[in-house]
């Protein structure tokens, strides 16, 4: 199909209802198309029942919706349905995975976990907890002056004791797309975990091509509903692992002193899930697939290029993002000398431009950069060059308001 952001924007009710809004905060949460909203609404209207347990038609219909979404997500990731575990989001997925690893892996003295300075807190903190609980050595990969992962530094950190490497596919602050395949080449034997929260729905992703062992992400940053997420794991690894949580739906047999778990992925999905949300997530995958991930990435990178040109002409504004467009998913963080990022975001909001300001749940990265916070504009399939123009105009107004002499 021909990529037309103006036409695409019509699929998003909130943007239609607020035509003057310039929404540049997708890295925090994307807007939701009507197709996804309709699928969730349809579940409550025509298939409102619990899944996997009922014999009646409604339960069977709800189960079919839920499992069809699993098939769609698996296809989207180039995985198998039994490798897809539904969660409430990336934070739940990363914590679940850390617990599963702690319960299932026989860690030895001097084993190591490698994370990165650009990790989101939701990826970092569970690994910190795992390292503390199992007395593992925690190592950090640093960031280069060009705002990329330092691969030489990573290579030097890997030893025969490296058990886990956990890396974001895309930095939520910098927009940097990391080379996961290169990391796998460095560490053939380590468990490779990928936080794909800022990547899924923005760039093409194949778990087979990346050769990762685990991957997770949220639905709400890729046109899906809040409260939905995915944890992918290689089937042969999941079959050997214990679930983080236990309860109804995860077991096939229970007596007074023991229980028998179901097969993967059901053994990891105890309790009643967010059924309508998962249906919406499946619809979001189909929606994005129809538009094309390559089209979305190309469009986002064109907007980053245009925004870089516009913002670079603003005196005192510093862009904190990789210069190489092929390594940027569609995010520009920036600062303006003499103006706090929160003040920038407030003035922009007053001018109907929505961006994010703060440490973006990446305090170690901010400390590494020597900054308390940044302003961040993130672009997606519904944004246009006119949005960038309005962003630049609002930034000029911000400088004028604060009477900052550059």
N, C-alpha and C positions, 0 to 999 in steps of 0.2 A: 504494500500500500504506500501511497505518497504521504510523507510525514508532514502534517499540518498542525502546528501547536495551537493555532486559533480554533480549529475544528475540535481538536482534542480537549481543549479547555471547556467546551460545551458539555462534555461528559461529567464535569465536576460541579455538583449543585452549589457548594459554598462559593466557588469562584463565580458562578453565574449570578448568584444572589448578591454578590459584592463585586460588581464590575470594576470598581476603582481600586480594589485591593491588589497589591503586588506581593504575592506570597513567595518568599525566598527563604523558607525555613524547613524545607523538605528533609534535610539531614537530621532534624529533630523528629518530624512526623510529616508524612506526605498527606496531600488531600486524597479523598476517596471518591472514585467514580460511581455514578448511579448504578452501573451494572453490579458492582459489589454490594452496594446498599440494597438493591432489589433482591439479590440472592439471599441475603440475611433475612430480609423482610419475608421473603417467600417461605423460608424455613419455618418461621413462627406462624405463618398463615396456613401452611399445608403439610408440614412434617414435624410438628412440635411434639417430640417424644424422645425418650432416651435411646441410646444405641447399644447394639451388641447383645442385649439381654432379652429383648421382647420378641414374642412370636407374632404379635398383631401387625397389621399392615403399616401403621404409622411408624412403629419402631423400625420395621424393615426398610421403609423409605428413608428415614433419617440415617440409618446405618449406611445405606447405599450412597447418600449424599456425602457423608463423612469419608467413606473409603474412596469414593471417586475423587475427592479433593486430594487424598494421599497419592493417588495415581498421577494426578496433574502435577503436584509438587515434585514427585519423583522424576517425572519426565523432564520438568523444567531444570532440574539439577543434574540430569544424566545419571540418575541413581535408580535403585529398585524400591518398590513400595515398602517392602519389609525393612528398609534402611531409614525410613522416615518416621520420626517420633514427633507428635504434636505437643507443643508446650504453650505457656501463656506469653512467651516472648524470649528474647535473647538472654535477658538476665536469668530467667528461670532455667533456660537451656544450659547456660555456662555453669550455674550452681549445681544443677542436676548432674552434669557431666563430671564435675569435680568430685562429687560424692560417689558417683559410680566408679571413678578411677581409684579413689581412696579405698573403696570396699573390695575392688576386684584385682588390683595390680599389686604384685609382691615387690614393693620398693625396697631397695637395699641402701645401706649406709653409703654416703657420698653421691647418691643419685642426684641429678640436676634437672631443674625446670628453667627453660629460657622463655622470657616474655620480651615485650618491646616497650620502649619509652613512649611510643604513640598509642599504647593500649587504652581503650575505654575502661573506666572503673569496673563496669559489669563483666569485662573479660579478665581484668587484672586481679580484682579482689578474691575471686574463687581460687585462682592459682596461688595467690599469697597464702590463703587459708590451707590449701592442700600442702604447700611447701612447709608451712608451720606445723601442721598436724603430723606429717610423715617425716619431719626433720630433713627436708630436701634443700639443696642449695639453689637459691633463686638468682638468676642472672638476667641482665637487661641488655637488649640490643639498642644501640643509640641511633640517632637521626643525623644525617649529613647536613651541611650548610645549605644544600639545595632542597631540604625538606623531604628527603627520601630515606628509606631504611638503609642503614650502613651494612651492606652485605659482607664486606671484608671483616668488619667487627663481629658480625654473626658467625662467620666461618671460624674466627679465632676462638669463639666461646664454646664451640661444640667439641666435646670430648667423648671418650668411650662410656662415660657415666651419664651422658645426656639422655634423659628418659622422655621428656616432653618438650615440645616447642609449640608455643601458642602465639599466633600472629594475626593481626587484622588484615583482611584482604584489601580494605580501603580504610584510611584514617578518617575519622569523623571530624577532625579539626583541619587537616591539611588537604584532604581529598586525594592523597597519594594512593595509587594502586600498587600494591606490593607484588613482587614476583614470587609467588608461592612455589612454582615449579623449581626455581633456582634454589629455594630453601630445601626442598626435598632432595635435590642433588647433593647438597651439603650433608644432609642427615638422612641416610637411607633407613636407619633402624629406629629412630626416635618416633614417638607418637606425635603426629602433626595435627594440631588443632587450628582451625581457621574461624575467626570471627568475621562473618560475612554480612553483618547487619547493615553496613553502609554500601554494600555491593549488590546484593540480590535485588533485581528489578531495575538496576542502573547500568550494569555491565553484564555481558554474557558470562555464565559460570557453569563449568562442568566439573563435578567432583572427581570424575575419572581422569580428566586432563590435569587437574591440579595435584592428583595423587595424595590428597589429604585423608587422614583417618577419621576425623570428625569435623563437622561444620555446623554452625548455628546462626540463626538470624531471627528478626522480628517481622511480623506482617505489616506493622503500621508505617514503615518507611518505604514500602513498595506497593502503595495503593490498597493494601489490605486493612482489615480492622485492627484496632487496638486489642490487646489481650490475646493475641495469637502469635505463635512462633514455631520454629522447627529446630530439632536437633537431628542432624544426619550422622550416622555412624556406619562404618563398613560392617556388613552382615556378620562376617566371621569374628569380628571383635565384639559386636553386640551380643552374639549368642553366648559368649563366655562371661559376660558382665552381669553383675547383680543390679537390680533397679535401685534408684535413690529412694523411692517411695513405694509403700505397699498398701493394698486395699482392694476393694471390689473392682472387678474387670481385669485385674492383672493375674488372677489365679484360676486354675482349672479344678483344683481339689484342695480342701481344707479340713483338717481334723483338729483335735484338741491340742496337739503338740507340734504340728508341722503343716506345711502347705506345699503345693506343686504349682510353679509358675507356668503361665502360658508362654508361647513362643514370642519372639520379637516380631513386631514392635509392641504388641498388646501388653507384654509384661512390664513395659515402661510407662503405660498410660492408665494407671489406677485412678478410680474416681470418675465422676461425670465431667467430660471435657466441655470446652466452649464450642458446642456443635455448630451453632449458626455462624460463629466467627470463623471456624474452619471451612465452612461452606463458602464464606466470603473470601477467604484466603485462596481457595481453589479458583474462584472466579477472577480474583486479581491476577493470578498466574496466567489464566487464559487471556485476559485483557491485555496484559503486557506482551504476551507471546504474539498476539495478533498485530500489535504495533511494531514489534521487533526490537530486541535489546540492542542490536548494533545501531539501529536508527536512533534510539534514545541516547545512547552513549555519544554518538556523533553530534547530535543536537546539543547535548549538555556541554560538550567540549567546545563547540562553536560559541556558545554563550559565555563560557569561561574566557575564551580568547577575546571576545568583544568586550567583556567586562574588565579584563586586565588592561586593555588599551584605554578604556574610559577612565578607570580608577587610577591608572598610572599618571594621568595628567593632573591629578589633584595633589597640590602641594601638601607635604607632611603625611600623606597616606602611605603606609607600608603594607605591601601584600605578602602574606605568609602562606605560600602554596607552591608546589613544584612548577617550574617554568615550562617543563616539557609537557605539552598537552596530552600526549599519549599516556602519561602517568597521572593524570588528574581525572577523577570521575565526575566532577561538576561542582566543586566546592572552592570558595575563596574566603580565607580568613584574612582579616586586616586590622590595622590600628591607625589612628590619626593622632599625631603628636599633640599633646595638650588637652585631649578630650578622652574621658573614660569611655570604654566600650558600652557600658550600660546607658550612658547619656546619648551616645550615638544611636543605640537601638530605640530609645524613647523618642527622640526627635524624628527618627524614621517612621516609627509607629504613628506619630502625630500626622505624618504625611502619607499614611496608608501603605507604608512599605514594611513588611514583616521580615525581620532577620533575627538571628540569635546572638546574644552576647553573654560572655561568662567564660568559665574554664572548660565548659563542654564535657564535664565528667572525664577530664584528662589532665588532672593536676600535675602528675610527673612530667608530662610533655610541656606544660606551661612553665614549670620550674626550669626545665631544660632550656626553653626559649628565653628565659629571663623576663617573662611577662605574667602579670596577674590574671589577665584575661584577653580575649580578642572579640571583635565583631565577626560574624560569619554569615555570608550569603551562600545559599546552596540552590542549585538550579536543577530543574527536572523537565519532564516532557511537556508540561503545560506552560512553561515560561517562554518569554519572547524577548527580542532585542529591545522592544519598547519598555519592558520591565527593567532592563539594565539602564536605559536612559533615565527612567524615573528614580532608580536607585542613586545614580550619579547626581541628579538634580537635588535629591533630598540630602545627600552628603554635603553638597555646596551650601545648602541652607543651614545644615548643622554647624559648619565652620563659621558661617556668618553670624549665627545666633550666639555662639560662644566667643565670637570676636577674637578668634585665634589667629595670630600673625605668624605665618609660615616663613 
